[in-house]
Every structure is written in structure tokens, then in C-alpha cells.
Amino acid sequence: MIILNNINCDNMVNNVKQEVKTYWDFRSDSYDNSPGHSGFVDIWRTVLSETFKGKMKILDVGCGTGFLSLILAELGHEVVGIDLSEGMLSKAKKKADDLGLDIEFMIGDAENLPFENDSFDAVVNRHLLWTLPNPDKAVMEWGRVIKNGGKLILIESEKKEGNVANHHYNEEIAKELPFSNGIDLEKFKEIANECNLTFKVETLDCEKINLMIVCEKTY
């Protein structure tokens, strides 16, 4: 019975991820049309340049069409971007090619990273946690691939009333996403502590709904 329950749970997670992937493949053609997705570049460049000093190897998880990856590469960092959506990645690759930036983009699952321990100086992502069925597993993975003393930077939306994910996925999928209506900071703090990550929150000026969560690996 336990084995069957585990199989059913795995199937549900796979179904959720497939639905999420399908949605963002569909949205890839129009994603950059929103100022919230592709605007405020100068402000973001300032934020990232102040956050990451010196040349670093940085993993952009859920990189989408490459917004953060492109800025980080322009700032001189070695960047790897992963995403489940081929549609999003194709846009990111074209942008990098057009700008002459050397960024490695690949298909990858945020909850199961294809990298060795301590592979990166930092991990960054923007508006990703709300799309994940297992955010605790994802944060554990992100911490695993960061070197000791390295940073995990998450750009997230504040918790809202209602379920934001219902506007993107059907109700059955949305209810499987723990942070679907924005990040619960108390819950995230618990996850960070379990993963031996420090935790602080900064408010960003570039988008009023955005928080920057800064974690550091402490072991």
C-alpha cells in the first residue's frame, strides 16, 4: 500500500509539472510583452550588481526567457540557466545569441538539479516558487549546489488573498502548489532553516509586489 501511495504521489507531481510546463510553453511567445516580466532593466542591473560582487558562477533556476541570465552575463558572471519549458528556453537562447553572450541554457527541473554539490557561487530565480509542487525540495536542491558561504537570491511576490495560480492553471493543479498565492514568509523561513540557510528579506523598488529573499549557505 505504501508503494502504491508513493507511485500515486509521484504521478500527481509529474502531472502538475507537465501542466505547468505546457502552460509556459504556450505563454513563451507573449511572456516578454508584460513590463513586469521584461521591464525595469536598469534597476535590475543595479540590484544585481550590488548583490553579486566580482565574477561568479551563477545558476538561474526557472530562467524563462532569460531576463536575469542576460543581465548577469552582461555584468561579467558565468551563467547557467535552466527551465522546464523548451518554449521559454528558445527565446532565452535567441536573446543571448543576438547579444553575443555566452550563456549555457538547458532543460532542467528546479526540484531535481542535474549538478554536483557545491557547483555554483550563487543561485538566483524570479517568480518561481509559486509554480512548484515541492518548494521545500527545490530549496534543498538549490542549497545543495551552492558552495559554502554562497548566496541564494529569490525574487518573489508577497502573499495575496485568493489563489493566483487559478488564473494560470486549473483548480486541481493550482491546489497542488503550496505558494500559489505568493510566498508565505514564515513557511519559507522554516524551509530555509531546515536547509541550513540564513534568511533575510529586502523590499525592491522596481516592482512594488516584489521582495528579494537573500539566503546564505552556512555549512
N, C-alpha and C positions, 0 to 999 in steps of 0.2 A: 504493500500500500504506500509506503514512504517513497519507493522508487517511482510509482505511478504519479504521486503528487509532485515529485520533483520534475518529472517529464512534462506534466501539465503546466507547471510554473515556467519551465524553460520555453515551452511552446507559446505561452502568453507573452513573455518578454520578447521573443522573436517576432511575434505578430505585431506588437507595439512598435518595435524598431522598424519593421518593414513599412508600416503605415506612416511613421514619421519620415522615413527616407523617401517614400513615394510623394508625400506632400511637398517636401523641399526640392525634390527633382522638378516637380510641377512649378514651384514658385521661383526657380532659379532664373527664369527669363525676366521676371518683373521685380525681383528682390531689390536690386540696386536703385529702383525708381523712388524708393522711400528715403527722404532726407535722414530719418532716424537710422537707416541701415548704411548709408554711404556718405552722409554729410559730416560737417564739423571736423574735417580732416586736419586743419591746422591745430585745433585744440587737442585732438587726439595725439598728434605728433608731439605736442608739448608734454602731455601727460605721460606718454610712453618714454620720451627721452629723459624725463625726470625720474621715472620709475626704474629704468634699466640703464645703469652706468657702465661704460666700457663695452667691448664686444662680447656678446654672449651667444650660446646656442639655445634657442628658444623653440618650444613646441606650441603651436597654435592649434588647440583642440576644438573641433567643430568650426573650422576656419571659414566655412561658407564660401562666398565669392572672393575671399582673400583680403578683406578690409584691414585687419590688424597685421596680417602677414606682410602685406606690401609696405606698410609704414615701418614695421620693424626692420625689414630688409633694407629700406632706404636709409635707415638710421645706422646701418652697418652690421647688423646682427646676422648670424647664421640661423635661418628659419626653416622649420619643417611644419607643414600644415596638413592636418588630416580631417576628413569628413566622411560621413556615410553616403552622402549624395554625390553621384557622378555628375549630375547637372550643375551643382554648385562648384565642384572642383574644376569643371571645364571652363567656367567663367574665370575662376581664380588663375588658372594656368595661362589663359589668353592675356589677362591683365599683366601678369608677370613678364610674359614674353614681350608684350608691347612696350613695357618699361625697361626691358633689358635686365631684369632682376633674376638672380639665381636662387630660386626657392624650390624646395622639394615638396611637392603636393602628392598625397596618396590617400587611397581609401583606407579608412580606419574607424574602429569602434571606440568611442570615448570611454567605455566601461571595460574594454579589453585591449589595452595598448600593445602594439607589436614592437616594443622596445625593451632593451635590457634595463636593469636597475641603474639608477644614477647616470642616465644618458644625457640629461639636459641641465642647464643652469637655471632654467625657468620654464614654467608652463603658463600659458595665458588663454583665456577664452572670453567670449562676449555673448550674453544671452543664450547660454547653452543648458544650464541646469534644469530649466523648466521643460526641456524636451526629453529628459532622461528617466527611464523607469527605475533605475537604481543609482541615484545620485551619490549615495554613500560608497558604493563600489567604485564609481567613477573617481571620486576624490581620493580614495585609497590608491587607485592606479596612478593618478597624477602625482601624488606624493612619492610613489614608488620610483618613478622615473626621474625625479628631481635629485640633484646632488645635495648632500648635507649643507645646510645654510642657503639653499636655493629658494627662489620665490615661486609662489602660485598666485597669480593675479586673475580674479574673476570680475568681470563687468556684468552686473545683474540688475534686474528690476526689483523695486520694492514690492512687497506683498500687497495684493489688491483684493477687494471683495469680489466674490464670484470666481469662476474658473475661466481664465483667459484662454486656456487651451481649447475650450469648446468652440472658439472662433476659428480654429485651425484643423482640429480633428473631431471625429465623432465622440459622443459622450463616453462610450465604452473605452476608447483609447485614452481620453483625457483623464479619466479617473485613475488610470494606472501610472500617472505622472505626479509624484509627490510634491514637486514645486511648480505645479502647472499654473497657479495663480500668482507667481512671484516667489522670491526666496523668503523663507522663514528663517530669520537670522539666528534665533535661539536654537532651532534644529540644526542649522548649518554649523553653529559653534560646537555642538555636541559631536558632529561628524568630524570637524577639524581636530578636536581634542583626541578623539579615538585614533586619528591618523598621525598623531604627534606633530601637528601643525599649529603654529601660533595663529592668532586671529585678530584682525582689526578692520574697521570699516571706514572708508573715506567717501564723502559725497562729491560727485563730479559736477562741474558747472555746465558741461557741454550738452547734457540731456537731463532734464530735471528728474526723470524717473530712474536715473542710473546711480548705482552705488558701486564703488570699487572695493572689493574684498581682497585684502592683502594677507597672505599666509606665508610663513617661512618654515622650512623643514628643520626640525630641532634634534635629529638623531642621526 
